[in-house]
Amino acid sequence: MAEIGQTGPRALDGLRVLDLSRVLAGPLCAQMLADHGAEVIKVEPPEGDEARRIGPPLDERGECAYFAALNRGKRSIALDLSRPAGCVVLERLLAGADVLIENFLPGTMEKWGLGYESTLAARHPWLIYCGVSGFGADGPLGGLPGYDAVAQAISGLMSINGTPESGPVRLGVPVVDYLTGYNAMVGVLLALAARERTGAGQRVEATLFDTGLALLLAPHASNWFYSGRIPQRMGSAHPNIVPYDCYTAADGSIFLGVVNDGQFHRLCECVQRPDLASDPRFANPVSRREHREALRTELERTLARYEGAELCEMLMRRGVPAGVVNNVAQALSHPHAAHREMVVEADGHRHIGVPVKLGATPGRVASLPPRLSQHAEGILAELGLDAAEREALYRDGTVRPPPA
């Protein structure tokens, strides 16, 4: 298991980000920027990001694992933006910031006098303002609250997940939130690239609704565009490719991802069923799709003779994509996860590693997630506030004092 805290240049060194977002998509965007060198200041409400209360499990500091997963590498200050004095502090932070990320309900920043078009664009013309929301500010669903599972339902994702018997099923990870976080990060990086040419910042918008629809792209949206047929629930099967599904081996489930004729022929050779490759029902992708149930019956009967791990190893070595269906513990304990530095550890805390690998300026997990308002004293001092001014902000509730 890799240790975190290595030194060396990173791609976003020198970039300053204000993260006003909570829970998942926005914080994930900011965390990925932090992994690649950005200085991220997490501006939380006085009661903290609600992800701090999505638990247990808790770590030895009493912090929720959910919050820890999305907020490493950041500094925290808890600031009451509903107070004019809180907005003044934020304005001082913005003076040195490159990026602001927020995921309040549309209109909230405007209510505080901090709207991008109405206020911040003129005061901070270089600022990249990234707004993450459920549906955007306008349109039939504009301004309404959005959560991952609701977006999965409205975007159609839930309708294609599950089996005919199960009914619609939420995907087991908040995939819409995750991809919205990635879309937000890509938008920020694109805006930064544009700023290099123009010298001007701009608004970046990422919504759960847009992301959910984009996830349908291949094959479900394109299939519907061209055929007019509404995609149905097929369990783990693929509507266009066969065999591309879960199968039962002697000791558990495996997944076969056989896309082309060459892979299908090698599969048949490996499991000693050359008759399947010569069967006219399975001769090409179209016929295999038309006879998917017959092929499943033959494969299930055959694969039951094999241990899953050994069979998948043999298939992969022959160029046939296949894998054992691991549980979470097995996946995170896999030797290749350690080799790829996708599980890292520091101070007794384990983290998922950085998935984007850069050769010259690699990212890294830099520090543990912050306690609520842990860095308030240092952040306020950097803004030029003396001890008496800092104490006044703590005393009137504008800023939550650092934890003891």
TORFI-949663 format. One record per residue (C-alpha): residue number from 1; residue in three letters; z, x negated, y negated. Coordinates in steps of 0.2 Angstrom, whole numbers. Layout:
BEGIN
NUM_ALA_Z_X_Y
...
This chain:
BEGIN
1_MET_0_0_0
2_ALA_-5_-7_-17
3_GLU_7_-11_-30
4_ILE_4_-4_-48
5_GLY_5_-14_-64
6_GLN_-8_-27_-62
7_THR_-14_-35_-79
8_GLY_-31_-37_-86
9_PRO_-43_-29_-98
10_ARG_-48_-11_-95
11_ALA_-63_-1_-101
12_LEU_-53_10_-114
13_ASP_-41_-3_-121
14_GLY_-38_1_-139
15_LEU_-42_20_-138
16_ARG_-28_31_-144
17_VAL_-26_49_-137
18_LEU_-15_63_-142
19_ASP_-12_74_-127
20_LEU_-5_91_-132
21_SER_-10_99_-116
22_ARG_0_106_-102
23_VAL_0_109_-83
24_LEU_-16_102_-75
25_ALA_-34_101_-82
26_GLY_-29_94_-99
27_PRO_-16_82_-93
28_LEU_-27_76_-79
29_CYS_-41_72_-92
30_ALA_-28_62_-102
31_GLN_-21_53_-87
32_MET_-38_47_-81
33_LEU_-41_40_-99
34_ALA_-24_31_-98
35_ASP_-28_24_-81
36_HIS_-43_15_-89
37_GLY_-33_8_-104
38_ALA_-31_22_-117
39_GLU_-14_23_-126
40_VAL_-9_41_-122
41_ILE_5_50_-132
42_LYS_10_66_-124
43_VAL_15_78_-137
44_GLU_26_91_-128
45_PRO_35_107_-135
46_PRO_54_105_-136
47_GLU_56_113_-119
48_GLY_43_102_-112
49_ASP_27_104_-102
50_GLU_30_119_-90
51_ALA_24_107_-76
52_ARG_41_99_-77
53_ARG_48_115_-70
54_ILE_35_118_-56
55_GLY_46_111_-41
56_PRO_54_106_-30
57_PRO_51_93_-24
58_LEU_60_82_-36
59_ASP_61_63_-38
60_GLU_77_54_-40
61_ARG_76_56_-59
62_GLY_76_75_-56
63_GLU_57_76_-62
64_CYS_45_87_-53
65_ALA_32_79_-42
66_TYR_19_91_-49
67_PHE_22_84_-67
68_ALA_23_66_-60
69_ALA_5_68_-52
70_LEU_-3_72_-69
71_ASN_6_62_-82
72_ARG_8_44_-77
73_GLY_4_30_-90
74_LYS_9_41_-105
75_ARG_22_41_-118
76_SER_31_57_-123
77_ILE_37_65_-139
78_ALA_44_83_-139
79_LEU_38_91_-156
80_ASP_40_108_-162
81_LEU_22_112_-169
82_SER_28_130_-175
83_ARG_38_121_-189
84_PRO_29_114_-204
85_ALA_38_97_-202
86_GLY_32_96_-184
87_CYS_14_98_-190
88_VAL_17_84_-203
89_VAL_22_73_-189
90_LEU_7_77_-179
91_GLU_-4_74_-194
92_ARG_3_56_-196
93_LEU_0_54_-177
94_LEU_-18_59_-180
95_ALA_-21_46_-193
96_GLY_-22_33_-180
97_ALA_-29_43_-166
98_ASP_-47_43_-158
99_VAL_-45_59_-147
100_LEU_-35_75_-147
101_ILE_-34_85_-131
102_GLU_-26_103_-131
103_ASN_-27_118_-120
104_PHE_-18_131_-130
105_LEU_-25_149_-130
106_PRO_-39_149_-142
107_GLY_-33_152_-160
108_THR_-16_144_-158
109_MET_-21_127_-167
110_GLU_-28_138_-181
111_LYS_-12_148_-182
112_TRP_-3_131_-185
113_GLY_-15_125_-198
114_LEU_-23_113_-186
115_GLY_-39_121_-181
116_TYR_-54_108_-179
117_GLU_-67_116_-189
118_SER_-55_123_-202
119_THR_-44_108_-205
120_LEU_-45_93_-194
121_ALA_-64_89_-195
122_ALA_-63_86_-214
123_ARG_-46_77_-213
124_HIS_-51_66_-198
125_PRO_-70_65_-197
126_TRP_-69_52_-183
127_LEU_-58_62_-172
128_ILE_-64_68_-155
129_TYR_-56_85_-153
130_CYS_-56_91_-134
131_GLY_-52_109_-132
132_VAL_-49_115_-114
133_SER_-47_134_-110
134_GLY_-50_147_-98
135_PHE_-65_156_-106
136_GLY_-68_148_-123
137_ALA_-64_157_-140
138_ASP_-78_170_-140
139_GLY_-88_181_-129
140_PRO_-83_196_-118
141_LEU_-69_185_-110
142_GLY_-66_174_-126
143_GLY_-48_170_-130
144_LEU_-41_177_-113
145_PRO_-29_166_-103
146_GLY_-36_157_-88
147_TYR_-28_149_-73
148_ASP_-37_141_-58
149_ALA_-35_154_-45
150_VAL_-41_168_-58
151_ALA_-56_157_-62
152_GLN_-60_155_-43
153_ALA_-60_174_-42
154_ILE_-70_178_-57
155_SER_-83_164_-55
156_GLY_-87_169_-37
157_LEU_-79_154_-28
158_MET_-66_164_-19
159_SER_-80_176_-12
160_ILE_-88_162_-2
161_ASN_-72_154_4
162_GLY_-64_161_20
163_THR_-72_170_35
164_PRO_-79_188_37
165_GLU_-62_192_45
166_SER_-50_184_32
167_GLY_-58_191_16
168_PRO_-59_181_0
169_VAL_-47_165_1
170_ARG_-42_154_-14
171_LEU_-47_136_-11
172_GLY_-32_126_-5
173_VAL_-33_114_-20
174_PRO_-35_119_-39
175_VAL_-53_113_-38
176_VAL_-58_122_-54
177_ASP_-44_114_-64
178_TYR_-47_97_-57
179_LEU_-66_98_-61
180_THR_-62_105_-78
181_GLY_-51_90_-81
182_TYR_-66_78_-76
183_ASN_-78_88_-87
184_ALA_-66_86_-101
185_MET_-65_67_-98
186_VAL_-84_66_-97
187_GLY_-86_76_-113
188_VAL_-74_64_-122
189_LEU_-83_49_-116
190_LEU_-100_56_-121
191_ALA_-93_60_-139
192_LEU_-86_43_-140
193_ALA_-103_36_-136
194_ALA_-111_47_-149
195_ARG_-98_41_-162
196_GLU_-103_23_-159
197_ARG_-120_28_-166
198_THR_-115_41_-179
199_GLY_-98_36_-185
200_ALA_-93_55_-183
201_GLY_-82_64_-171
202_GLN_-85_81_-164
203_ARG_-78_95_-154
204_VAL_-78_94_-135
205_GLU_-76_110_-125
206_ALA_-72_112_-106
207_THR_-68_129_-99
208_LEU_-63_135_-82
209_PHE_-76_148_-82
210_ASP_-90_136_-85
211_THR_-84_124_-72
212_GLY_-81_138_-59
213_LEU_-99_143_-61
214_ALA_-106_125_-61
215_LEU_-97_123_-44
216_LEU_-109_136_-37
217_LEU_-124_126_-41
218_ALA_-129_119_-23
219_PRO_-132_129_-13
220_HIS_-125_146_-18
221_ALA_-132_148_-35
222_SER_-149_141_-31
223_ASN_-150_151_-15
224_TRP_-146_167_-25
225_PHE_-158_163_-39
226_TYR_-172_160_-26
227_SER_-169_173_-13
228_GLY_-159_187_-22
229_ARG_-147_187_-7
230_ILE_-128_187_-11
231_PRO_-120_172_-2
232_GLN_-107_177_11
233_ARG_-91_169_18
234_MET_-95_158_33
235_GLY_-79_148_36
236_SER_-82_130_36
237_ALA_-101_132_40
238_HIS_-115_128_28
239_PRO_-128_142_24
240_ASN_-143_130_25
241_ILE_-138_116_37
242_VAL_-134_117_56
243_PRO_-123_109_64
244_TYR_-113_107_48
245_ASP_-96_114_53
246_CYS_-79_112_61
247_TYR_-79_111_80
248_THR_-65_109_93
249_ALA_-63_93_103
250_ALA_-51_90_117
251_ASP_-36_86_105
252_GLY_-40_95_89
253_SER_-53_99_76
254_ILE_-67_88_70
255_PHE_-81_91_57
256_LEU_-99_87_61
257_GLY_-111_85_46
258_VAL_-128_84_54
259_VAL_-141_86_41
260_ASN_-158_80_48
261_ASP_-167_78_65
262_GLY_-163_60_67
263_GLN_-144_63_66
264_PHE_-146_78_78
265_HIS_-155_68_91
266_ARG_-142_54_90
267_LEU_-128_67_91
268_CYS_-136_74_107
269_GLU_-138_56_114
270_CYS_-119_52_110
271_VAL_-113_68_119
272_GLN_-125_66_134
273_ARG_-134_82_130
274_PRO_-152_76_128
275_ASP_-158_94_133
276_LEU_-151_101_117
277_ALA_-163_89_107
278_SER_-178_95_117
279_ASP_-173_114_117
280_PRO_-186_123_106
281_ARG_-172_133_98
282_PHE_-165_117_91
283_ALA_-180_107_87
284_ASN_-179_107_68
285_PRO_-168_112_54
286_VAL_-175_130_52
287_SER_-174_134_71
288_ARG_-156_127_72
289_ARG_-151_138_58
290_GLU_-159_153_66
291_HIS_-150_149_82
292_ARG_-134_143_75
293_GLU_-122_153_86
294_ALA_-131_148_102
295_LEU_-130_129_97
296_ARG_-112_132_92
297_THR_-108_138_110
298_GLU_-117_123_118
299_LEU_-108_111_107
300_GLU_-91_118_108
301_ARG_-92_117_127
302_THR_-98_99_127
303_LEU_-86_93_113
304_ALA_-71_99_123
305_ARG_-73_84_135
306_TYR_-71_71_121
307_GLU_-56_65_111
308_GLY_-59_68_93
309_ALA_-55_51_85
310_GLU_-65_42_98
311_LEU_-80_53_97
312_CYS_-80_53_78
313_GLU_-80_34_78
314_MET_-94_33_90
315_LEU_-104_45_80
316_MET_-101_37_64
317_ARG_-106_20_71
318_ARG_-123_28_76
319_GLY_-126_35_59
320_VAL_-120_53_62
321_PRO_-107_59_49
322_ALA_-92_65_58
323_GLY_-73_65_55
324_VAL_-57_71_62
325_VAL_-49_85_52
326_ASN_-33_76_46
327_ASN_-18_84_39
328_VAL_-12_77_22
329_ALA_0_65_29
330_GLN_-13_58_41
331_ALA_-26_56_27
332_LEU_-14_47_15
333_SER_-8_36_29
334_HIS_-26_31_34
335_PRO_-29_12_34
336_HIS_-44_15_23
337_ALA_-34_24_10
338_ALA_-24_8_9
339_HIS_-39_-3_9
340_ARG_-47_7_-6
341_GLU_-30_6_-15
342_MET_-30_25_-16
343_VAL_-11_26_-12
344_VAL_-1_14_-24
345_GLU_18_12_-27
346_ALA_30_6_-40
347_ASP_48_8_-42
348_GLY_49_19_-27
349_HIS_36_31_-33
350_ARG_20_34_-24
351_HIS_4_39_-33
352_ILE_-14_43_-29
353_GLY_-25_28_-35
354_VAL_-39_27_-47
355_PRO_-55_34_-39
356_VAL_-67_27_-51
357_LYS_-69_8_-48
358_LEU_-76_-3_-61
359_GLY_-80_-21_-57
360_ALA_-76_-30_-73
361_THR_-63_-19_-81
362_PRO_-55_-9_-67
363_GLY_-42_5_-70
364_ARG_-25_5_-64
365_VAL_-9_15_-63
366_ALA_1_8_-77
367_SER_18_16_-78
368_LEU_28_30_-72
369_PRO_27_48_-79
370_PRO_38_49_-95
371_ARG_55_58_-96
372_LEU_54_72_-109
373_SER_53_65_-127
374_GLN_57_48_-119
375_HIS_47_38_-132
376_ALA_51_49_-148
377_GLU_61_35_-156
378_GLY_48_22_-154
379_ILE_34_33_-159
380_LEU_42_39_-175
381_ALA_47_22_-180
382_GLU_28_17_-178
383_LEU_24_31_-190
384_GLY_35_22_-203
385_LEU_50_34_-202
386_ASP_67_26_-205
387_ALA_83_29_-195
388_ALA_89_43_-207
389_GLU_72_52_-207
390_ARG_71_51_-188
391_GLU_89_58_-186
392_ALA_85_72_-198
393_LEU_70_77_-187
394_TYR_82_77_-172
395_ARG_95_87_-180
396_ASP_84_101_-186
397_GLY_75_103_-170
398_THR_58_97_-175
399_VAL_59_83_-163
400_ARG_69_83_-147
401_PRO_80_67_-146
402_PRO_76_55_-132
403_PRO_86_57_-116
404_ALA_102_48_-115
